[in-house]
């Protein structure tokens, strides 16, 4: 059996949101994908900025790459997606999990979006389900449905690399929260176990890093083997019951992410702002006591 190809991976770290955006490249060609892009947003002024996305675009152009996919691991609650901005400049299809429809229905109600907001995932070019595959040049990607943080979370296994979004963090930081609407610590445990059945040498690229206590530098690449042995929440054979108890106790102490209000409204629209009102300005709602 042939070993999987090893994609070339270039990471862009956004310290404002602790997000890592990845450019994933076919090692034998020029095709690439972008995973979890960032649109900069200043909450006090309500202003967006494209410096993070522009850095990704500049890299792709400088390397002479052909952008084929702009992938989202889930509807992020901590940063806005720059997917449509990148697509406008470089092309490519925007993809996310097909359970986005559940997220759209949930938050469409919370933000009282009304009937103009489509809840069928049609804002995206491709809705992935468990077992789907896609190509980045000669590089094959496969889709794992890994819910728990949100109902629509995906892991993209591309060659010998797995892009896990917010399901797993670095081993010394553990796992993501499960207390958002539609989240589940029980489902998270199953999703982590699914990821950990991949070959131990599989490279894991995480969606965020927050520098665990005692670590001086940001980090975002580890392996399945390291996660199985060392992850402080799920490693070394920790039980489902212990994980759920830990996760639910920890989640009860966490504040909402700083950018959750704008992020959800934009990201459930595939990175588009709400439709402008009659004065030409888009507005984001704040549901008082709604989250």
TORKOL-4160 file (C-alpha; in steps of 0.2 Angstrom, whole numbers, padded with zeros to 4 digits, m for minus):
291
<pt num="1" X="0000" Y="0000" Z="0000"/>
<pt num="2" X="0007" Y="0017" Z="m0005"/>
<pt num="3" X="0010" Y="0029" Z="0009"/>
<pt num="4" X="0000" Y="0045" Z="0008"/>
<pt num="5" X="0008" Y="0061" Z="0000"/>
<pt num="6" X="0015" Y="0073" Z="0012"/>
<pt num="7" X="0008" Y="0091" Z="0009"/>
<pt num="8" X="0018" Y="0106" Z="0010"/>
<pt num="9" X="0010" Y="0117" Z="0024"/>
<pt num="10" X="0013" Y="0135" Z="0027"/>
<pt num="11" X="0005" Y="0143" Z="0043"/>
<pt num="12" X="0000" Y="0161" Z="0047"/>
<pt num="13" X="m0003" Y="0165" Z="0065"/>
<pt num="14" X="m0015" Y="0178" Z="0070"/>
<pt num="15" X="m0010" Y="0184" Z="0087"/>
<pt num="16" X="m0026" Y="0194" Z="0090"/>
<pt num="17" X="m0037" Y="0179" Z="0089"/>
<pt num="18" X="m0024" Y="0165" Z="0092"/>
<pt num="19" X="m0030" Y="0158" Z="0075"/>
<pt num="20" X="m0019" Y="0148" Z="0063"/>
<pt num="21" X="m0023" Y="0149" Z="0044"/>
<pt num="22" X="m0015" Y="0136" Z="0033"/>
<pt num="23" X="m0010" Y="0136" Z="0015"/>
<pt num="24" X="m0009" Y="0117" Z="0010"/>
<pt num="25" X="0000" Y="0113" Z="m0006"/>
<pt num="26" X="0002" Y="0098" Z="m0017"/>
<pt num="27" X="0021" Y="0094" Z="m0016"/>
<pt num="28" X="0021" Y="0089" Z="m0034"/>
<pt num="29" X="0012" Y="0104" Z="m0042"/>
<pt num="30" X="0005" Y="0121" Z="m0039"/>
<pt num="31" X="m0012" Y="0117" Z="m0032"/>
<pt num="32" X="m0016" Y="0123" Z="m0015"/>
<pt num="33" X="m0030" Y="0126" Z="m0002"/>
<pt num="34" X="m0033" Y="0138" Z="0012"/>
<pt num="35" X="m0040" Y="0132" Z="0028"/>
<pt num="36" X="m0048" Y="0144" Z="0041"/>
<pt num="37" X="m0044" Y="0161" Z="0035"/>
<pt num="38" X="m0046" Y="0177" Z="0046"/>
<pt num="39" X="m0054" Y="0194" Z="0042"/>
<pt num="40" X="m0047" Y="0206" Z="0054"/>
<pt num="41" X="m0061" Y="0215" Z="0064"/>
<pt num="42" X="m0060" Y="0230" Z="0077"/>
<pt num="43" X="m0075" Y="0228" Z="0088"/>
<pt num="44" X="m0075" Y="0245" Z="0096"/>
<pt num="45" X="m0075" Y="0254" Z="0079"/>
<pt num="46" X="m0085" Y="0240" Z="0069"/>
<pt num="47" X="m0071" Y="0241" Z="0056"/>
<pt num="48" X="m0064" Y="0226" Z="0046"/>
<pt num="49" X="m0047" Y="0225" Z="0039"/>
<pt num="50" X="m0039" Y="0213" Z="0027"/>
<pt num="51" X="m0021" Y="0213" Z="0032"/>
<pt num="52" X="m0021" Y="0194" Z="0037"/>
<pt num="53" X="m0030" Y="0189" Z="0022"/>
<pt num="54" X="m0018" Y="0200" Z="0011"/>
<pt num="55" X="m0003" Y="0191" Z="0018"/>
<pt num="56" X="m0011" Y="0174" Z="0013"/>
<pt num="57" X="m0015" Y="0181" Z="m0004"/>
<pt num="58" X="0003" Y="0188" Z="m0007"/>
<pt num="59" X="0011" Y="0171" Z="m0002"/>
<pt num="60" X="0000" Y="0161" Z="m0014"/>
<pt num="61" X="0004" Y="0174" Z="m0028"/>
<pt num="62" X="0023" Y="0174" Z="m0024"/>
<pt num="63" X="0023" Y="0155" Z="m0024"/>
<pt num="64" X="0014" Y="0154" Z="m0041"/>
<pt num="65" X="0000" Y="0143" Z="m0033"/>
<pt num="66" X="m0017" Y="0139" Z="m0040"/>
<pt num="67" X="m0030" Y="0141" Z="m0026"/>
<pt num="68" X="m0043" Y="0127" Z="m0027"/>
<pt num="69" X="m0051" Y="0126" Z="m0010"/>
<pt num="70" X="m0055" Y="0139" Z="0004"/>
<pt num="71" X="m0060" Y="0127" Z="0018"/>
<pt num="72" X="m0068" Y="0130" Z="0035"/>
<pt num="73" X="m0067" Y="0117" Z="0049"/>
<pt num="74" X="m0083" Y="0125" Z="0057"/>
<pt num="75" X="m0092" Y="0141" Z="0060"/>
<pt num="76" X="m0079" Y="0150" Z="0070"/>
<pt num="77" X="m0085" Y="0160" Z="0086"/>
<pt num="78" X="m0068" Y="0169" Z="0089"/>
<pt num="79" X="m0064" Y="0176" Z="0072"/>
<pt num="80" X="m0072" Y="0182" Z="0056"/>
<pt num="81" X="m0069" Y="0172" Z="0040"/>
<pt num="82" X="m0060" Y="0180" Z="0025"/>
<pt num="83" X="m0066" Y="0167" Z="0013"/>
<pt num="84" X="m0076" Y="0178" Z="0001"/>
<pt num="85" X="m0062" Y="0191" Z="0000"/>
<pt num="86" X="m0049" Y="0178" Z="m0004"/>
<pt num="87" X="m0061" Y="0169" Z="m0017"/>
<pt num="88" X="m0063" Y="0186" Z="m0025"/>
<pt num="89" X="m0045" Y="0188" Z="m0028"/>
<pt num="90" X="m0039" Y="0170" Z="m0031"/>
<pt num="91" X="m0054" Y="0160" Z="m0035"/>
<pt num="92" X="m0057" Y="0143" Z="m0027"/>
<pt num="93" X="m0072" Y="0134" Z="m0019"/>
<pt num="94" X="m0078" Y="0138" Z="m0002"/>
<pt num="95" X="m0082" Y="0122" Z="0008"/>
<pt num="96" X="m0089" Y="0117" Z="0025"/>
<pt num="97" X="m0098" Y="0103" Z="0033"/>
<pt num="98" X="m0116" Y="0100" Z="0028"/>
<pt num="99" X="m0122" Y="0102" Z="0046"/>
<pt num="100" X="m0119" Y="0120" Z="0044"/>
<pt num="101" X="m0138" Y="0120" Z="0041"/>
<pt num="102" X="m0141" Y="0115" Z="0059"/>
<pt num="103" X="m0129" Y="0130" Z="0065"/>
<pt num="104" X="m0138" Y="0142" Z="0053"/>
<pt num="105" X="m0155" Y="0137" Z="0060"/>
<pt num="106" X="m0149" Y="0138" Z="0078"/>
<pt num="107" X="m0141" Y="0155" Z="0076"/>
<pt num="108" X="m0154" Y="0162" Z="0063"/>
<pt num="109" X="m0166" Y="0161" Z="0077"/>
<pt num="110" X="m0155" Y="0168" Z="0090"/>
<pt num="111" X="m0151" Y="0183" Z="0079"/>
<pt num="112" X="m0169" Y="0184" Z="0073"/>
<pt num="113" X="m0163" Y="0184" Z="0055"/>
<pt num="114" X="m0180" Y="0182" Z="0047"/>
<pt num="115" X="m0184" Y="0173" Z="0030"/>
<pt num="116" X="m0171" Y="0182" Z="0020"/>
<pt num="117" X="m0157" Y="0172" Z="0028"/>
<pt num="118" X="m0156" Y="0156" Z="0019"/>
<pt num="119" X="m0153" Y="0141" Z="0031"/>
<pt num="120" X="m0149" Y="0128" Z="0018"/>
<pt num="121" X="m0130" Y="0131" Z="0017"/>
<pt num="122" X="m0132" Y="0138" Z="m0001"/>
<pt num="123" X="m0120" Y="0152" Z="0004"/>
<pt num="124" X="m0106" Y="0139" Z="0002"/>
<pt num="125" X="m0100" Y="0131" Z="m0014"/>
<pt num="126" X="m0098" Y="0114" Z="m0006"/>
<pt num="127" X="m0106" Y="0105" Z="0009"/>
<pt num="128" X="m0095" Y="0090" Z="0015"/>
<pt num="129" X="m0101" Y="0074" Z="0023"/>
<pt num="130" X="m0092" Y="0061" Z="0032"/>
<pt num="131" X="m0082" Y="0051" Z="0020"/>
<pt num="132" X="m0081" Y="0064" Z="0006"/>
<pt num="133" X="m0065" Y="0066" Z="m0003"/>
<pt num="134" X="m0058" Y="0081" Z="m0014"/>
<pt num="135" X="m0042" Y="0084" Z="m0023"/>
<pt num="136" X="m0029" Y="0098" Z="m0022"/>
<pt num="137" X="m0020" Y="0094" Z="m0038"/>
<pt num="138" X="m0014" Y="0076" Z="m0036"/>
<pt num="139" X="m0016" Y="0077" Z="m0017"/>
<pt num="140" X="m0031" Y="0069" Z="m0010"/>
<pt num="141" X="m0041" Y="0076" Z="0005"/>
<pt num="142" X="m0054" Y="0066" Z="0015"/>
<pt num="143" X="m0067" Y="0072" Z="0027"/>
<pt num="144" X="m0071" Y="0067" Z="0044"/>
<pt num="145" X="m0086" Y="0073" Z="0053"/>
<pt num="146" X="m0080" Y="0078" Z="0071"/>
<pt num="147" X="m0094" Y="0087" Z="0080"/>
<pt num="148" X="m0093" Y="0092" Z="0099"/>
<pt num="149" X="m0087" Y="0109" Z="0098"/>
<pt num="150" X="m0101" Y="0113" Z="0086"/>
<pt num="151" X="m0112" Y="0101" Z="0076"/>
<pt num="152" X="m0104" Y="0105" Z="0059"/>
<pt num="153" X="m0085" Y="0103" Z="0064"/>
<pt num="154" X="m0075" Y="0094" Z="0051"/>
<pt num="155" X="m0057" Y="0087" Z="0051"/>
<pt num="156" X="m0049" Y="0087" Z="0034"/>
<pt num="157" X="m0036" Y="0073" Z="0032"/>
<pt num="158" X="m0025" Y="0078" Z="0017"/>
<pt num="159" X="m0011" Y="0066" Z="0013"/>
<pt num="160" X="m0002" Y="0063" Z="0030"/>
<pt num="161" X="m0009" Y="0078" Z="0038"/>
<pt num="162" X="m0025" Y="0081" Z="0048"/>
<pt num="163" X="m0032" Y="0099" Z="0050"/>
<pt num="164" X="m0043" Y="0097" Z="0066"/>
<pt num="165" X="m0050" Y="0115" Z="0068"/>
<pt num="166" X="m0055" Y="0117" Z="0087"/>
<pt num="167" X="m0057" Y="0099" Z="0091"/>
<pt num="168" X="m0040" Y="0096" Z="0098"/>
<pt num="169" X="m0027" Y="0109" Z="0103"/>
<pt num="170" X="m0009" Y="0106" Z="0107"/>
<pt num="171" X="m0006" Y="0091" Z="0119"/>
<pt num="172" X="m0002" Y="0103" Z="0133"/>
<pt num="173" X="m0018" Y="0113" Z="0131"/>
<pt num="174" X="m0030" Y="0099" Z="0128"/>
<pt num="175" X="m0047" Y="0101" Z="0119"/>
<pt num="176" X="m0060" Y="0114" Z="0114"/>
<pt num="177" X="m0075" Y="0119" Z="0124"/>
<pt num="178" X="m0092" Y="0111" Z="0120"/>
<pt num="179" X="m0104" Y="0123" Z="0128"/>
<pt num="180" X="m0110" Y="0132" Z="0113"/>
<pt num="181" X="m0127" Y="0129" Z="0106"/>
<pt num="182" X="m0127" Y="0111" Z="0098"/>
<pt num="183" X="m0110" Y="0107" Z="0107"/>
<pt num="184" X="m0108" Y="0091" Z="0116"/>
<pt num="185" X="m0094" Y="0084" Z="0127"/>
<pt num="186" X="m0100" Y="0066" Z="0124"/>
<pt num="187" X="m0099" Y="0069" Z="0105"/>
<pt num="188" X="m0082" Y="0078" Z="0107"/>
<pt num="189" X="m0075" Y="0062" Z="0115"/>
<pt num="190" X="m0081" Y="0051" Z="0101"/>
<pt num="191" X="m0074" Y="0064" Z="0088"/>
<pt num="192" X="m0057" Y="0064" Z="0096"/>
<pt num="193" X="m0056" Y="0045" Z="0096"/>
<pt num="194" X="m0060" Y="0045" Z="0078"/>
<pt num="195" X="m0045" Y="0057" Z="0075"/>
<pt num="196" X="m0034" Y="0046" Z="0086"/>
<pt num="197" X="m0037" Y="0031" Z="0075"/>
<pt num="198" X="m0027" Y="0039" Z="0061"/>
<pt num="199" X="m0009" Y="0032" Z="0059"/>
<pt num="200" X="0002" Y="0038" Z="0074"/>
<pt num="201" X="0014" Y="0047" Z="0062"/>
<pt num="202" X="0000" Y="0058" Z="0055"/>
<pt num="203" X="0004" Y="0076" Z="0057"/>
<pt num="204" X="m0010" Y="0086" Z="0067"/>
<pt num="205" X="m0012" Y="0105" Z="0063"/>
<pt num="206" X="m0023" Y="0113" Z="0076"/>
<pt num="207" X="m0034" Y="0128" Z="0073"/>
<pt num="208" X="m0028" Y="0139" Z="0088"/>
<pt num="209" X="m0014" Y="0140" Z="0101"/>
<pt num="210" X="m0014" Y="0149" Z="0117"/>
<pt num="211" X="0003" Y="0145" Z="0124"/>
<pt num="212" X="0000" Y="0133" Z="0138"/>
<pt num="213" X="0007" Y="0137" Z="0155"/>
<pt num="214" X="0026" Y="0135" Z="0155"/>
<pt num="215" X="0028" Y="0135" Z="0136"/>
<pt num="216" X="0036" Y="0151" Z="0129"/>
<pt num="217" X="0032" Y="0149" Z="0111"/>
<pt num="218" X="0016" Y="0147" Z="0100"/>
<pt num="219" X="0014" Y="0130" Z="0092"/>
<pt num="220" X="0002" Y="0122" Z="0080"/>
<pt num="221" X="0009" Y="0105" Z="0074"/>
<pt num="222" X="0010" Y="0089" Z="0083"/>
<pt num="223" X="0006" Y="0071" Z="0079"/>
<pt num="224" X="m0008" Y="0058" Z="0082"/>
<pt num="225" X="0005" Y="0048" Z="0093"/>
<pt num="226" X="0009" Y="0063" Z="0103"/>
<pt num="227" X="m0009" Y="0067" Z="0106"/>
<pt num="228" X="m0013" Y="0049" Z="0111"/>
<pt num="229" X="0001" Y="0049" Z="0124"/>
<pt num="230" X="0001" Y="0067" Z="0130"/>
<pt num="231" X="m0015" Y="0076" Z="0128"/>
<pt num="232" X="m0020" Y="0083" Z="0145"/>
<pt num="233" X="m0038" Y="0080" Z="0142"/>
<pt num="234" X="m0039" Y="0064" Z="0132"/>
<pt num="235" X="m0022" Y="0056" Z="0132"/>
<pt num="236" X="m0015" Y="0041" Z="0140"/>
<pt num="237" X="m0032" Y="0032" Z="0140"/>
<pt num="238" X="m0043" Y="0044" Z="0149"/>
<pt num="239" X="m0061" Y="0038" Z="0150"/>
<pt num="240" X="m0076" Y="0045" Z="0142"/>
<pt num="241" X="m0084" Y="0048" Z="0160"/>
<pt num="242" X="m0069" Y="0058" Z="0166"/>
<pt num="243" X="m0067" Y="0068" Z="0150"/>
<pt num="244" X="m0086" Y="0073" Z="0150"/>
<pt num="245" X="m0085" Y="0078" Z="0169"/>
<pt num="246" X="m0069" Y="0088" Z="0166"/>
<pt num="247" X="m0075" Y="0097" Z="0150"/>
<pt num="248" X="m0092" Y="0102" Z="0158"/>
<pt num="249" X="m0084" Y="0108" Z="0174"/>
<pt num="250" X="m0071" Y="0118" Z="0164"/>
<pt num="251" X="m0084" Y="0125" Z="0151"/>
<pt num="252" X="m0095" Y="0132" Z="0165"/>
<pt num="253" X="m0080" Y="0144" Z="0170"/>
<pt num="254" X="m0077" Y="0151" Z="0153"/>
<pt num="255" X="m0083" Y="0168" Z="0146"/>
<pt num="256" X="m0089" Y="0170" Z="0129"/>
<pt num="257" X="m0076" Y="0173" Z="0115"/>
<pt num="258" X="m0073" Y="0192" Z="0113"/>
<pt num="259" X="m0079" Y="0191" Z="0094"/>
<pt num="260" X="m0093" Y="0178" Z="0096"/>
<pt num="261" X="m0107" Y="0191" Z="0091"/>
<pt num="262" X="m0100" Y="0197" Z="0075"/>
<pt num="263" X="m0091" Y="0180" Z="0071"/>
<pt num="264" X="m0107" Y="0170" Z="0071"/>
<pt num="265" X="m0117" Y="0182" Z="0060"/>
<pt num="266" X="m0103" Y="0183" Z="0047"/>
<pt num="267" X="m0097" Y="0165" Z="0047"/>
<pt num="268" X="m0114" Y="0157" Z="0045"/>
<pt num="269" X="m0115" Y="0167" Z="0029"/>
<pt num="270" X="m0099" Y="0160" Z="0023"/>
<pt num="271" X="m0090" Y="0176" Z="0028"/>
<pt num="272" X="m0102" Y="0188" Z="0020"/>
<pt num="273" X="m0109" Y="0203" Z="0030"/>
<pt num="274" X="m0128" Y="0204" Z="0033"/>
<pt num="275" X="m0137" Y="0212" Z="0018"/>
<pt num="276" X="m0135" Y="0231" Z="0019"/>
<pt num="277" X="m0149" Y="0241" Z="0025"/>
<pt num="278" X="m0157" Y="0256" Z="0015"/>
<pt num="279" X="m0143" Y="0267" Z="0019"/>
<pt num="280" X="m0130" Y="0255" Z="0012"/>
<pt num="281" X="m0123" Y="0250" Z="0028"/>
<pt num="282" X="m0122" Y="0232" Z="0035"/>
<pt num="283" X="m0127" Y="0230" Z="0054"/>
<pt num="284" X="m0123" Y="0216" Z="0066"/>
<pt num="285" X="m0135" Y="0213" Z="0080"/>
<pt num="286" X="m0132" Y="0210" Z="0099"/>
<pt num="287" X="m0145" Y="0198" Z="0106"/>
<pt num="288" X="m0146" Y="0205" Z="0124"/>
<pt num="289" X="m0146" Y="0190" Z="0136"/>
<pt num="290" X="m0147" Y="0178" Z="0121"/>
<pt num="291" X="m0131" Y="0169" Z="0122"/>
